[in-house]
Structures are given as structure tokens and as C-alpha cells.
Amino acid sequence: MATDSIFATSVFFTLAIGGNDLGAFHTCSGLGAEVEMETYAEGGNNGFAWQLPGRITWTNITLSRPVTKDTAKIAKWLDEILTRVEPKDGEIVALRPDLGRIVGWQVLGIVPVRWQGPSFDPASSQPAVETLEIAHEGLRPS
């Protein structure tokens, strides 16, 4: 059997937007799209209705990670775009535990939606986590 798994098991996702490497994330959710279907009932045919594809909507992507030195990269990127938010293309890459590439997606027209900074609680042994949510105009394999 080949060394490549039939399924993808990853530990990290890297994110780069507009040439800015924002580092590695531990979770990535929301990679998806939905095609809106329009129903058209043709006159004289009561037993059938056409299902026609309409617009494609792309779900927001959410990435999270424990606070690391890469946290400053997001703060710097957000500071750069606060005065003028301009959609930029980027890339998300899923990596194996040995940091080998599994698969990547080119993400078109990225705009930040939300950044949630860490909550620091000295009574908790949980790591401080940050979350970044981005909207986009589409995905392509990279």
C-alpha cells in the first residue's frame, strides 16, 4: 500500500493573504459553497418542475490557534487594512504532522469579518486561543 493515506489527517493549516504569511492555525472550518436552486414550473406539465442552478454562495472560513508569535502577524495585517479594506487573494494549505503539504486552496477576494483575541485566565490551564473569520469570493484548488 502507498504511503499516502486514503484520507487526509492534518495538524496545521497555513494562511497567506495578499503576500502576508499569517502563520499556522490548528483548526480551519467553513471551506464550502452552496448553489441556490431555482424551481421553474413549466405550464401544462403538472408532474414535473425544472431545478435550475442559480447563484453560488461561499461560506465564511474560520481559523483558530493558540496564541503564538504569529499572533502579531494578524495584528499587523489588521492594522494595515483598517484604513481601507480591500479584498485580497490568498491561500490556505493543509499540512501533515511532518509539515508535508496535503492540499491547498486559493481563496479569492478575502476580507476579514471578525478577529477574536485570546482570553487570559490564570486559573485555567487551557491555552489562550485566537480566532480569525474571513469572507471570500470563491475557492480554487492550488
N, C-alpha and C positions, 0 to 999 in steps of 0.2 A: 504494500500500500504506500502511496506517496506521502511525503512528509507534510504537505499542505492538508489542513483539515477540511472536511466537507462543510463545516460551519465556521463562522468567524467568532473567535474569542479574543476580545481586546481588553486592554487595561487603560490605554490612553487615547485621547483624540487631540490632535493639534489644530490650532486655528490661526489662520493668517488672513488679514483684511487689508486690502489696498497696499500690499507690501509690508505691512506691520505684522511681525510674528508675535502673537499674543500668548504663546506658550502652550503647555499641555493641560488638558482637562481630564477628569476622571469619568464624567458622565456626559452623554450627549443624547438628547431626546427631541423629537419633533421633526425628524427628517421624513417628510411626507408631502403628498399632494392629493387633491381631490378634484375630480371632474364633475361639474354640475351637469346633471342630465335634464333635458327639457322634454316633456311629453307632448306630442302632437297627435291629436285625434283626427284622423282623416275622415272626411264626410262620407257617409254611405258604408263605412266599414266599422260596425259596432263591436266586432270581436278582436280588434287589434288597434294598438296605438304605437306610433313611432317613438323610439327613445333616441333623441339626438344629443350628441355631446355639446356642451356649452363651454363656459369659462373654466379655467384651471385655477384653483386656489392653493396656495402653498402655506403650510403650517409654520408657525414660528419655531425656531430652533432654540433650545435651552441647553447651555453647557454649565457645568459646575465643577468645582475643585476645592481642595483645601487651600488655605492661604499659603502662598509661597513667594519667592522673589518675583515670579511672573505677575503677581497681583499689581505691581507697579506699572507693568506694561498696559494693562487695561485702563488704569487711572490716567496714564499719559495719553493713550488713544482717545479716551473720552474728553479729556481736556482740549485736545487738538480739534475735535469736531463740534464742541459745544457752541461755538460761534456760528458755524454753518454746517448743518448736517447734510452731507452729500452721499448718495448711495455709492458704495464701492464693491467691487467684486472681491471674492476671497476663496479660501479653500479649507475644507475640513478633511483631515486624514485620520483614519482609524489605524492604530498601531498594535502589534502583538506585544506580549511581555518583553521580548528581546528587542523591541522598538522597530522591528521589521514592518513594513507597510502591508496592510491588508487591503484596504480600498480607500479611495478618496473621492470627494465631491467638489466640483467647482460650484460655488454659491454666488449667484448673480444679484447685484443691487442690494447689498447688505446695509441695513440701517439699525442702529441699536434701539431696542424697545425698553429694556429695563436692565439695570445692574443692581444687584443686591449684595451689599458688602457684608463682611463677616460680623457675627455677634460674638463678643468675647465674654466668656463666663468662667472665671477661675474655679468655680465649684464643679464644673463639668470637665470630664476627661475627653470629651469629643473634640475633634479638630475644628477650628474656625473655618467656615466654608463661604465661598463667594459664588454667585450665580450670574450669568450673563444670558439675556434673552435677545435674540436678533430676529428681525423680519427680513424677508428677501423676496426677490422676483423670480426665483427659479433655481433648479439644481441640474447639473450635468455631471456625468462621470468624468473623473480626471485621472 
